[in-house]
């Protein structure tokens, strides 16, 4: 009788261990691949969002107006606002899907070929399944607001800034008498270099007149202001 009871206890332990093992093994693969979406309308020369982070195995759908495409370029071409393909993914005008095979671990730089010179571009950061990005990114040592480009411009221009640490950021455009024209961005931003496009419209959506304007960056306790010129 005692031996039979011991055998039953051992059997329970074995079955419990097997069940726990299956649960643990199942828990390792709970993550499923996802689909992220990037959009661009016919009225704005900007990808939204212009920077995303995904995992290897994820896909990215570009939902674009008929005047926009998305072509992968080298980092040097991206920084120069060029549009020469590096042989990577190419999304046709109107949008399309970029599959995981075209999105290896690292940073993928892309532009809209007709509007690259106006700063219409973005980045896709692809991390491994463990969440480690296999690329070396240099963190700036200070906060800085760069001169917009092109300047003078018509109708859109790109404003670039860099952060040495995460900060609450406000970027806004003002007219010469200090009146607010449009807030370009409000929110938390990570360290690194960032860009945002102003399409020469005010906060009501109306196109502003030619002239001199000022754009201001406030990031934490840091503030900086620069001048830009709209010529039609």
C-alpha positions in Angstrom: 0.0 0.0 0.0 2.8 2.4 0.9 4.7 1.6 -2.3 1.5 2.3 -4.3 1.1 5.7 -2.6 4.7 6.6 -3.3 4.3 5.7 -6.9 1.2 7.9 -7.2 3.1 10.9 -5.6 6.0 10.4 -8.0 3.6 10.2 -11.0 1.9 13.5 -9.9 5.3 15.2 -9.6 6.3 14.0 -13.1 3.1 15.1 -14.7 3.3 18.5 -12.9 6.9 19.0 -14.1 6.0 18.2 -17.6 3.0 20.6 -17.6 5.2 23.4 -16.2 7.8 22.7 -18.8 5.3 23.0 -21.6 4.0 26.3 -20.1 7.5 27.7 -20.0 8.4 26.6 -23.5 5.1 28.0 -24.7 5.8 31.3 -23.0 9.1 31.8 -24.9 7.3 32.3 -28.2 4.4 34.4 -27.1 5.4 37.4 -29.3 3.8 37.6 -32.7 5.0 39.7 -35.6 3.2 43.0 -36.0 2.4 45.5 -38.8 3.2 49.2 -38.5 1.8 51.9 -40.7 3.4 55.1 -42.0 1.3 57.7 -43.8 1.7 60.7 -46.0 -1.1 62.9 -47.3 -1.3 64.9 -50.5 -1.2 68.2 -48.5 2.0 67.6 -46.4 5.5 66.7 -47.4 6.2 64.6 -44.3 6.0 60.9 -43.3 4.0 60.3 -40.1 5.7 59.1 -38.1 9.0 59.8 -39.6 10.9 57.5 -37.3 9.7 54.1 -35.9 11.2 51.2 -34.1 10.2 47.6 -34.9 11.3 44.1 -34.3 12.9 41.8 -36.9 10.1 39.9 -38.5 7.7 42.8 -38.4 6.3 44.5 -41.6 5.7 48.1 -42.4 2.8 49.4 -44.5 3.1 52.8 -46.3 -0.2 54.5 -46.8 0.7 57.3 -49.2 -1.0 59.8 -51.4 -0.5 59.2 -55.2 2.3 61.8 -55.4 4.5 60.1 -52.8 6.7 57.0 -52.9 9.3 55.6 -50.4 12.7 54.5 -51.5 15.5 53.2 -49.3 18.7 55.2 -49.5 22.1 55.2 -47.8 22.7 57.3 -44.7 24.9 59.8 -46.6 22.2 60.2 -49.3 19.5 60.6 -46.6 21.5 63.3 -44.8 22.1 65.2 -48.1 18.4 65.0 -49.0 19.2 63.0 -52.0 17.1 60.3 -53.7 19.4 57.7 -55.2 18.4 54.2 -54.2 20.8 52.0 -52.4 19.1 48.9 -53.7 16.9 48.4 -50.6 13.1 48.5 -50.4 11.1 50.5 -52.9 7.5 51.5 -52.2 5.5 52.6 -55.3 3.5 55.8 -55.5 0.4 55.4 -53.5 1.9 53.1 -51.0 2.6 49.4 -50.4 3.9 46.8 -48.0 7.5 46.3 -46.9 8.0 42.7 -45.9 10.5 41.5 -43.2 12.9 40.2 -45.8 13.7 43.8 -46.7 14.0 45.0 -43.1 17.1 43.5 -41.6 18.4 44.5 -38.2 19.8 48.0 -38.3 18.7 51.4 -39.5 16.8 51.8 -42.8 16.8 55.3 -44.3 14.2 56.2 -46.8 13.0 59.3 -48.8 10.2 60.3 -51.1 12.0 60.6 -54.4 10.1 63.7 -55.8 10.3 65.5 -52.5 13.6 64.4 -50.9 15.1 67.8 -51.6 12.4 69.3 -49.4 13.3 67.0 -46.5 10.6 64.4 -46.9 12.3 61.4 -45.4 12.2 58.9 -42.5 13.9 56.1 -40.7 13.0 52.6 -39.6 15.0 51.2 -36.7 14.9 47.4 -36.7 15.9 45.5 -33.5 16.5 41.9 -33.0 14.0 39.6 -31.2 15.9 40.3 -28.0 15.4 44.0 -28.4 19.1 44.8 -29.1 19.7 47.2 -32.0 22.7 45.9 -33.9 24.0 49.3 -34.9 26.2 52.0 -33.3 24.3 55.3 -32.8 26.3 58.3 -31.6 24.5 60.4 -29.0 25.0 64.1 -29.3 26.8 65.8 -26.5 24.6 68.9 -26.4 21.3 70.4 -27.4 21.3 72.3 -30.7 18.8 73.9 -33.2 20.1 73.9 -36.8 19.3 76.2 -39.6 16.3 75.1 -41.7 16.8 73.8 -45.2 16.2 74.9 -47.8 16.2 78.6 -46.8 14.7 80.6 -48.5 12.0 78.0 -49.2 8.7 77.4 -51.0 6.5 75.8 -50.0 8.1 73.5 -47.4 11.3 73.5 -45.3 12.9 71.1 -42.8 13.8 72.1 -39.3 16.4 69.9 -37.6 17.5 69.7 -34.0 19.5 67.4 -31.7 19.2 66.4 -28.1 21.9 65.0 -25.8 19.2 63.5 -23.5 15.4 62.9 -23.5 13.4 66.1 -23.1 10.0 67.6 -23.4 10.2 69.4 -26.8 8.2 72.3 -28.2 8.9 73.6 -31.7 6.9 76.6 -32.9 6.9 79.2 -35.7 6.2 82.9 -35.0 5.8 85.9 -37.2 8.0 89.0 -36.9 5.8 90.6 -34.2 5.9 87.5 -32.0 2.5 86.0 -32.8 2.2 82.3 -32.9 1.8 80.9 -36.4 2.0 77.2 -35.8 3.2 74.6 -33.3 5.2 72.0 -35.2 5.8 69.5 -32.5 5.0 69.1 -28.8 6.0 66.0 -26.9 8.8 63.9 -25.4 11.7 63.3 -27.7 14.7 60.8 -27.2 18.3 61.8 -27.6 19.6 62.1 -31.1 19.0 64.1 -34.2 15.4 64.9 -35.2 13.7 66.6 -38.2 10.3 68.1 -38.8 8.8 69.7 -41.9 6.9 73.0 -42.0 4.6 73.3 -45.0 4.1 77.1 -44.7 0.6 76.7 -43.2 -0.6 78.2 -40.0 -2.5 76.5 -37.2 -5.8 76.9 -39.1 -4.5 75.2 -42.2 -4.2 78.4 -44.3 -1.0 79.1 -46.3 0.9 82.1 -44.8 2.2 85.0 -46.8 5.8 85.4 -48.0 8.1 86.9 -45.5 10.4 86.4 -42.6 9.4 84.1 -39.8 11.1 82.7 -36.7 11.2 79.1 -35.3 11.9 78.4 -31.7 13.0 75.2 -29.9 12.3 74.7 -26.3 13.8 71.5 -24.8 13.8 71.4 -21.1 15.6 74.5 -20.0 17.3 74.9 -23.4 15.8 77.4 -25.9 17.1 78.6 -29.3 15.6 80.7 -32.1 16.4 80.9 -35.8 15.1 82.9 -38.8 13.6 81.4 -41.9 12.4 83.1 -45.1 9.4 82.1 -47.2 9.6 83.3 -50.9 6.8 82.6 -53.3 
